[in-house]
Amino acid sequence: MPATYDIILIGAGCSSMQFLYQLRRYPGKRGKKLRVLVIEASQTAPRRTWCFWSSEEHTFSSFVSHSWNRVTFAGKSGERSQPVNPYTYQYIDGDHFFKKTWEEAKKDEYTVWLHATVTATKSVGNQTQVETSAGTFTGNKVYSSVSNPAKIESWKRKHGQFPGLWQHFKGWFVRFDESVIAPDAVTLMDFRVPQKDAAVFVYVLPFSPNYALVECTVFGKRLWADEDYDHILKAYIKETFGEKSYRCESVEKGRIPMTTSSFSSFVWDGTEAIGTAGGVVKPSTGYFFLRSERHTKRKVAEYFGEHGSQNIYSGVDSTNSSPPRFAFYDELLLGIIQQEPERVKPIMEALFSKNDFRHIFTFLDERSNLPGDARIFMTLPYIPFLKQLFAYISKKRI
């Protein structure tokens, strides 16, 4: 095994595989035989699924196994369902994604796959030295999709546990004995469930008339025990689908930090962070996959020195990042969730009852303009946002 590589990837999660997949297909590569080392501690890929809306082709369109062009929102006034063309709501199965990307990487003659744990990194001139449980390697460029656990533990000893908000969830893949599901629409949010000192909603992805992912999602400060989710899921399935026989075939569960704070202090020395470690997750929604696809695409373009190049998949300038105002909007909403979680349900009910869903998607995708933003905010209860605006201004003055 060589000791020096053009690129080292620490971690083989979603963002690392997105980076490598796009690196090998980038026209700017111009025939370069780049030597890449992938360092991953686990022998098995993580169990994940990703969902997102998109109005255009993207790098991983061929990975999408299900898509819907109708979206439903449910609240105190009942259900509202709309077609969202040109958007589609898309689903990528993590097992398929990792099977394809891991197998491709392991078959590539210029990619070396190492099952090992990273113990330290340091900059040596223009390179980075990576110490692992299987030896020491040097990269001309090193990207990491995982943070340095030693730095995280040091931060915890000083500050305690993460003090902010979590988006946490548990979902059941349920199969009914008969057809009970309308398969043409995604239920993006159903707030007709107990809120329990948090913002709580159920999310339904129908794969067929008798098979769906039913997921309980929570925005809050406290993490839940399994039985907390299970109680809501059982009651929701009974209320929504009646006394129908079903079985839970598999479960997904996870948690995502909801914060506008930077993770830069946790980055491995001499590396560039990608994925969650690089702050790619949208703080107010937890959406990740397409944001990571765009971020890693920019990193690939930058690697080849093509900072101003056009995005080769969608025609969007690959160097564009979101305007700063969207981070400000996220901070206001996170403040509301933190201090007044009971306000989230009426805010979302107003958002989805008074706006075209396509405009909401454009706004949440951080591609709306200022007049469009203003029209969205005019439909929302203003008092909680005004309180957070005053709090934001006061904090900035300190």
C-alpha positions in Angstrom: 0.0 0.0 0.0 1.5 3.4 -1.0 2.2 5.9 1.8 1.3 9.0 -0.2 -1.9 9.8 -2.0 -3.3 12.6 -4.1 -6.5 12.6 -1.9 -7.4 11.0 1.4 -11.0 10.7 2.5 -11.6 10.3 6.2 -14.9 8.5 6.5 -17.0 6.7 3.9 -20.3 8.1 4.6 -22.7 9.9 2.3 -20.7 13.1 1.6 -17.4 11.2 1.1 -19.0 8.9 -1.4 -20.7 11.8 -3.1 -17.3 13.5 -3.4 -15.6 10.4 -4.8 -18.4 9.6 -7.2 -18.3 13.1 -8.6 -14.5 13.3 -8.6 -14.2 10.2 -10.9 -16.7 11.7 -13.3 -15.6 15.3 -13.4 -14.6 16.5 -16.9 -11.9 18.8 -15.4 -10.0 15.6 -14.3 -8.7 15.5 -17.9 -7.4 12.0 -17.7 -5.5 12.4 -14.4 -5.1 9.1 -12.5 -5.7 10.4 -9.0 -4.7 8.1 -6.2 -7.3 8.1 -3.5 -7.2 6.5 0.0 -10.6 6.0 1.7 -10.3 5.4 5.5 -13.4 3.9 7.1 -13.6 2.3 10.5 -16.7 0.3 9.9 -16.9 -2.9 7.8 -20.6 -2.3 7.0 -22.3 0.7 5.5 -24.7 2.8 7.7 -28.5 2.3 7.4 -29.9 5.5 6.0 -32.5 6.9 3.7 -32.6 10.4 2.2 -35.6 12.4 1.0 -35.6 15.8 -0.7 -37.4 17.9 -3.3 -35.8 18.8 -6.6 -36.9 20.5 -9.8 -33.9 19.5 -11.9 -31.6 16.6 -12.7 -28.8 16.0 -10.2 -25.8 13.8 -9.9 -27.7 11.0 -8.2 -31.0 11.1 -10.1 -30.3 7.5 -11.2 -30.3 6.5 -7.5 -33.8 7.7 -6.8 -36.1 4.7 -6.4 -39.4 6.5 -5.6 -40.7 10.0 -6.3 -43.9 11.9 -5.9 -45.2 15.0 -7.4 -48.0 15.6 -4.9 -47.4 16.7 -1.2 -49.9 16.8 1.7 -49.8 18.8 4.9 -52.1 18.2 7.8 -53.0 20.3 10.8 -55.9 21.5 12.8 -57.9 22.5 9.7 -57.5 19.1 8.1 -55.4 18.1 5.1 -54.2 20.2 2.2 -52.7 18.4 -0.8 -51.1 20.0 -3.8 -49.2 19.0 -7.0 -45.7 20.5 -6.8 -44.5 20.3 -10.4 -41.9 21.0 -11.6 -40.7 19.7 -8.2 -40.7 16.1 -7.2 -40.2 14.7 -3.8 -37.6 12.0 -4.1 -36.4 9.0 -2.1 -33.0 7.4 -2.1 -32.5 4.1 -0.2 -29.2 4.2 1.7 -28.6 0.5 1.1 -28.7 1.0 -2.6 -26.6 4.2 -2.5 -23.8 2.6 -0.4 -23.8 -0.7 -2.2 -23.3 1.1 -5.5 -20.8 3.7 -4.4 -18.8 1.4 -2.1 -18.6 -1.3 -4.7 -17.5 1.1 -7.4 -14.8 2.6 -5.1 -13.4 -0.8 -4.1 -13.2 -1.9 -7.8 -11.4 1.2 -8.9 -7.7 0.5 -9.4 -6.7 4.0 -8.3 -8.7 3.9 -5.0 -7.5 2.1 -1.9 -10.0 1.2 0.8 -8.6 0.9 4.3 -10.6 -0.3 7.3 -8.9 1.6 10.1 -9.4 4.3 12.8 -7.9 7.7 12.4 -6.0 8.6 15.6 -4.3 11.9 14.6 -3.6 14.3 11.8 -1.1 17.1 11.3 0.0 19.5 8.5 3.4 18.8 7.1 4.3 21.5 4.5 1.6 21.5 1.9 0.5 18.0 2.8 -1.4 16.4 5.7 -0.1 13.3 7.6 -2.9 11.0 8.8 -2.1 8.5 11.5 -4.3 5.5 11.7 -4.6 2.2 13.5 -3.1 0.6 10.4 -0.2 3.0 9.7 0.6 6.5 8.7 -0.3 8.0 5.3 0.2 11.3 3.7 -2.3 13.2 1.5 -1.8 16.1 -0.8 -5.4 17.0 0.0 -7.4 15.5 2.9 -11.2 15.7 3.3 -13.1 14.5 6.3 -16.8 13.8 6.7 -16.3 13.0 10.4 -15.2 15.3 13.2 -12.2 14.6 15.5 -13.8 12.8 18.6 -11.0 14.0 20.9 -11.9 17.6 20.1 -15.6 16.8 20.7 -14.8 15.2 24.1 -12.6 18.2 25.0 -15.5 20.5 24.2 -17.9 18.4 26.3 -15.6 18.5 29.3 -15.5 22.3 29.1 -19.1 23.0 28.1 -21.1 19.9 28.9 -23.4 18.1 26.5 -24.7 19.8 23.3 -27.1 22.5 24.7 -29.0 23.2 21.5 -31.8 21.5 19.6 -32.2 18.1 18.0 -34.2 16.9 15.1 -34.7 13.2 16.2 -36.9 10.6 14.6 -38.0 7.0 14.5 -39.8 5.5 11.5 -41.4 2.2 10.9 -41.5 0.6 7.4 -45.0 -1.0 7.7 -46.7 -3.4 5.4 -50.5 -3.8 5.6 -52.3 -7.0 4.7 -54.6 -5.0 2.4 -54.5 -1.8 0.3 -55.1 1.1 2.7 -52.7 3.8 1.5 -53.1 6.4 -1.2 -49.7 6.0 -2.9 -49.6 9.2 -5.0 -48.8 11.8 -2.3 -46.2 12.2 0.4 -47.5 13.5 3.8 -44.7 15.9 4.5 -46.0 16.9 8.0 -49.0 15.8 10.0 -49.2 17.8 13.2 -52.4 16.1 14.4 -50.4 14.3 17.1 -49.5 15.3 20.8 -46.8 17.9 20.9 -45.2 16.9 24.3 -43.1 20.1 24.9 -41.6 19.9 21.4 -42.6 20.3 17.8 -43.9 16.8 16.8 -45.2 15.6 13.5 -45.6 12.4 11.5 -44.2 11.9 8.1 -45.5 9.3 5.6 -43.8 8.0 2.5 -46.2 5.7 0.6 -44.3 3.2 -1.6 -47.4 1.2 -2.6 -51.0 0.9 -1.6 -50.0 -1.4 1.3 -46.4 -0.4 2.2 -45.1 2.9 3.6 -42.6 4.5 5.9 -44.4 6.1 8.8 -42.1 8.3 10.8 -42.4 10.3 14.0 -40.2 13.4 13.9 -39.4 15.7 16.8 -37.8 19.2 16.9 -36.8 19.7 20.6 -34.3 19.9 23.3 -34.9 16.5 24.8 -34.1 13.2 23.1 -36.8 10.5 23.4 -36.8 6.9 24.4 -38.0 4.3 21.9 -41.3 3.9 23.6 -42.1 7.6 23.2 -42.0 7.3 19.4 -43.7 3.9 19.4 -46.7 5.2 21.3 -47.3 8.0 18.8 -46.7 5.7 15.8 -49.1 3.0 17.0 -51.8 5.6 17.7 -51.3 7.4 14.4 -51.5 4.2 12.3 -54.6 3.2 14.1 -56.2 6.6 13.7 -55.2 7.1 10.1 -55.6 3.6 8.6 -58.1 2.1 11.0 -58.0 -1.4 12.6 -56.0 -2.9 9.8 -53.5 -5.7 10.3 -49.9 -4.7 9.5 -46.4 -5.6 10.5 -43.3 -3.5 10.9 -40.7 -4.9 8.6 -37.8 -2.6 9.5 -37.0 0.5 11.5 -34.9 3.7 10.9 -33.8 6.0 13.7 -31.6 9.0 14.0 -30.8 12.4 15.3 -29.5 15.6 13.7 -28.2 18.7 15.6 -30.2 21.8 14.7 -27.8 24.7 15.1 -26.3 27.6 13.2 -23.1 27.2 15.2 -20.0 26.2 13.3 -18.4 22.8 13.7 -15.1 24.1 12.5 -13.5 23.7 15.9 -14.0 19.9 15.7 -12.3 19.5 12.3 -9.2 17.2 12.0 -6.1 19.4 11.7 -5.0 19.9 8.1 -8.3 18.7 6.6 -11.3 20.2 4.8 -14.6 19.2 6.4 -17.5 18.0 4.2 -20.9 16.7 5.1 -22.4 17.3 8.5 -18.9 18.1 9.8 -18.7 20.8 7.2 -22.0 22.4 8.3 -24.0 21.2 5.3 -27.2 20.2 7.1 -29.8 22.9 6.9 -30.3 24.0 10.6 -34.1 24.5 10.5 -35.1 21.4 8.5 -32.4 18.8 8.7 -32.3 18.4 4.9 -28.9 17.2 3.8 -28.5 15.1 0.7 -28.8 17.6 -2.1 -27.0 20.3 -0.1 -24.2 17.9 0.4 -24.2 17.0 -3.3 -23.8 20.7 -4.2 -21.2 21.2 -1.5 -19.0 18.3 -2.6 -19.5 19.3 -6.2 -18.0 22.7 -5.4 -15.1 21.0 -3.6 -14.4 18.8 -6.6 -14.4 21.9 -8.9 -12.1 23.7 -6.4 -9.7 20.7 -6.3 -9.1 21.1 -10.1 -8.8 24.9 -9.7 -12.0 25.6 -11.5 -13.6 27.9 -8.9 -15.8 29.7 -11.4 -16.8 26.7 -13.4 -20.4 25.9 -14.2 -22.1 23.0 -12.5 -21.8 20.2 -15.0 -25.1 18.6 -14.0 -27.6 21.4 -13.6 -26.1 24.6 -15.1 -26.0 26.4 -11.7 -22.8 28.2 -10.8 -21.0 25.6 -8.7 -19.4 28.3 -6.5 -22.6 29.8 -5.3 -23.5 29.5 -1.7 -26.7 30.6 0.0 -27.2 34.3 0.8 -26.5 35.1 4.5 -30.1 36.0 5.2 -31.1 32.4 5.2 -28.9 31.6 8.2 -30.6 34.6 9.9 -34.0 33.1 9.1 -32.9 29.7 10.5 -31.7 31.4 13.7 -35.0 33.0 14.2 -36.9 29.8 13.8 -34.5 27.8 16.0 -35.0 30.4 18.7 -38.8 29.9 18.5 -38.3 26.1 18.7 -36.0 26.4 21.7 -38.1 28.9 23.7 -41.7 28.4 22.5 -42.0 25.0 20.8 -45.8 25.2 21.0 -45.6 28.0 18.4 -44.1 25.8 15.7 -47.4 24.0 14.9 -49.4 27.2 14.2 -46.5 28.7 12.2 -46.3 25.6 10.0 -50.1 25.5 9.6 -50.0 29.1 8.5 -47.1 28.5 6.1 -48.7 25.6 4.3 -52.3 26.9 4.4 -51.5 30.3 2.9 -48.7 29.6 0.4 -48.2 27.5 -2.7 -46.1 24.5 -1.8 -43.8 25.2 -4.7 -43.0 28.6 -3.3 -42.3 27.0 0.1 -39.9 24.6 -1.4 -38.1 27.4 -3.3 -37.8 29.3 0.0 -36.6 26.3 2.1 -34.2 25.4 -0.7 -32.7 28.9 -0.2 -33.3 29.9 -3.8 -36.1 32.4 -3.4 -35.6 36.2 -3.8 -36.2 38.9 -1.2 -39.8 39.8 -2.5 -40.6 36.1 -2.3 -39.2 35.8 1.2 -41.3 38.8 2.3 -44.5 37.3 0.9 -43.8 34.1 2.9 -43.2 36.0 6.1 -46.4 38.1 5.7 -48.4 34.9 6.0 -46.9 33.8 9.3 -47.7 34.8 12.9 -45.5 37.8 13.4 -45.2 38.0 17.2 -42.9 35.0 17.8 -40.6 36.2 15.0 -40.6 39.7 16.3 -39.6 38.5 19.8 -36.7 36.5 18.2 -35.7 39.5 16.2 -35.4 41.7 19.3 -33.4 38.9 21.0 -31.1 38.6 18.0 -30.5 42.3 18.0 -29.8 42.4 21.7 -27.4 39.4 21.4 -25.5 41.2 18.6 -25.1 44.3 20.8 -23.5 42.4 23.7 
